[in-house]
Amino acid sequence: MKIASILSVVSILVISCTAIPDTGFAGGKPNILIVGEDHDKETIPRDSRIFKRVLDAISNEMHHQGFDVFDETAISLGYAQGRIRRNDAEIIDIAKGQTRPPIDILVITSIYTSVKKTSYTNKIKARVTGRLLNVQNGQKLGNFEVEGPSTWTAPVDCSRECLLETVGKNAKILARDVGGILAEKLDDLLSAQNSDSEDTKSGGLASQYVLVFEGFTPEDMMDIEEYLVVFSGYETHRPVYTSRRRQEIWYESHIGSAKLDRNLKKTLVHIDLKGRVSFSGNEYTITKITRRKNRKIDKNKW
């Protein structure tokens, strides 16, 4: 198929796809899950009231910035609840397992506090950290931490209940700052992505996909790749595995999963190939549906 004819067809394809609102992460607001990472024994465990106040404060800041924040317990009822001292691997696995709704961004926070008792007061030290992580590809999107001033104290006769309340109140103040800064970082990434300026857009937050083509010949793939590079929002791509009947491509684009799904299906139609497109996480599998060849029999040989 000639390049010129492909570009002409794809131009129509891009225009028609652009006219349809896209709800994918790259084209709209990401779904956010705020979780606590308390694997380090020096951190506050997630079953503490201090932890709840910090997560609520960060959640409120993200919510006020217009992001869609989901409650971990509400969306992960199929998983064991109330576990503490979880590591990153468990947290990320839980986030990847959510499909209703799918989670795009993890805000992972940890809380470090200590109380030093003296003969005249209780000196409080607190530090709250937060980081942004793209769930599907593991890309780090930013981090921030805030440490409390050395002037935070509690009365010398402060009971355990008193200390919990004092530490929780102070940690909540730090959490607001962490949540606000992380929200600004994410907003900057998304604003750059959605800008009409090509220079700005190239620095925005692209989505990464794995495209797996099963059963396609090298000739088929030459036609398909000419479409991939002219899709709207295209950033870059590169093969990560190639064989005679299977190719895996790492694909980066500023469009969302819904639009990419439509583009891939329309590509198969335009190059007159039948195939099945399936999607899970950030991986598309495009399987060719082959047609049985009719072979002519030379009757003179029989």
Buried (B, 14 or more C-beta within 10 A) or exposed (E): BEEEEBEEBBEEBBEEBBEEEBEBBBBBBBBBBBBBBBBEEEBBBBEBEBBBBBBBBBBBBBBEBEBBBBEBEEBBEEBEEEEEBBEBEBBBEBBBBBEEEBBBBBBBBBBBBEBEEEEEBBBBBBBBBBBBBBBBBEEEBBBBBBEBEEEBBBEEEBEEEEBBBBBBEBBBBBBBBBBBBBBBBBBBBBEBBBBEEEEEBEEBBBBBBBBBBBBBEEEBBEBBBBBBEBBBBBBEBEEEEEEEEEBBBBBBBBBBBBBBBBBBEBBBEBBEBEBEBEBEBBEBBBBBEEEEEEEEEEEEEE
